[in-house]
Amino acid sequence: MELIPIFKHALMISFFVFVMMLLVDFIDMASMRRMSNIIKGGRWRQYTLASFLGSTPGCLGAFMNVSLYVHGMISFGAIVGGMIATSGDEAFVMLAQFPGTALALFGMLFVLGIAFAWLSDKIILIFGISTCESCIDVYCEECLPGKAVREKIRDIFKPANFIENFQSLSFNRFLLLVLITSFLILFATGTLGSPTWDWKRITFISLSLCTLFIIMICPEHYLEHHIWGHIIKKHLSRIFMWTFGALVFVHWGMAFCNLETVIHNHMLWVLVIGALIGIIPESGPHLIFVMMYAQGIVPFSVLLTTSFVQDGHGMLPLFSYSLKDSVLIKVFNLVFGLLVGGVLFAMGF
């Protein structure tokens, strides 16, 4: 087995995930998250905005939906729709592997999230299913900064910040600058990514330059707690290991046990297993199906089903607030996901 090409592929995907997570987090901080007044309103506004937040890559949208739900700003159906639209950190991997299909998938999940949000509220009303009342604030401490951090980010582009960062250069900032510069050189020389000057190489070089700029100008608190403490320590290593493991699994299966034939003969069971794995409140296991789709082993219906049911680790904060509501959301998503995936599978997708 050629592990070096697989390692390089996993490294490239993980870097793309890191850059996209950083950009999403940085833009979210700079916008200061003034959404509460917009979200309060009719149910359809809640459904649309919750699904939109869910369809944004990463954990931020899902954590925001949980916080809004426990504050009573969105309904049970809205958070069901938001979790349907959520694909977790795997969304970044899909964008790296098959960007066109990934965007189409996110669009479908956004629309399905709105539709099933409305249906979920109707179901709990008809059957008299009770859900927990709004209570405490549940959110990701690392994802939601305090007022002082937001005020710094508002003035982040001032030249004085750049000068200050390099006058007292921390080890973590120095290390990140060296690593990003190294990746920039690897992409520019074709060692990683595309061997020719095409849109992929230009995209990775542009993303590397954007990342370098953010690392240079961001405040020390943001770099330590958000980039280093949250994105790198809590996400990146796990994403790399799961990506590498999934690539090895697919490569091993294709080379030694005729994985494609086995799956082809039991595709319906693969769809069901993908939905069941989607129940796991964690980013990672879903990557196996992402890689199998990228290799052409499973059809779109399997990818959509597992993406529909899984929500990365966006549900984890809700488990600490209401186990009952968390289980209900997972049950709703599993049933709806199998229904939609089964229809698409029967239609030949």
Secondary structure, DSSP 8 states (H G I E B T S, - for coil): --HHHHHHHHHHHHHHHHHHHHHHHHHHHHHTT--HHHHSS-HHHHHHHHHHHHHSSSSHHHHHHHHHHHTTSS-HHHHHHHHHH--TTHHHHHHHH-HHHHHHHHHHHHHHHHHHHHHHHHHHHHTT-------S----TTTS--HHHHHHHHTTT-HHHHHHHHHT--HHHHHHHHHHHHHHHHHHHTSSS-SSSSHHHHHHHHHHHHHHHHHHHS-HHHIIIIIIIIIIIIIIHHHHHHHHHHHHHHHHHHHHS-HHHHHHHTHHHHHHHHHHHTTSSSSSTTHHHHHHHHTTSS-HHHHHHHHHH--TTTTHHHHTT-HHHHHHHHHHHHHHHHHHHHHHHHTT-
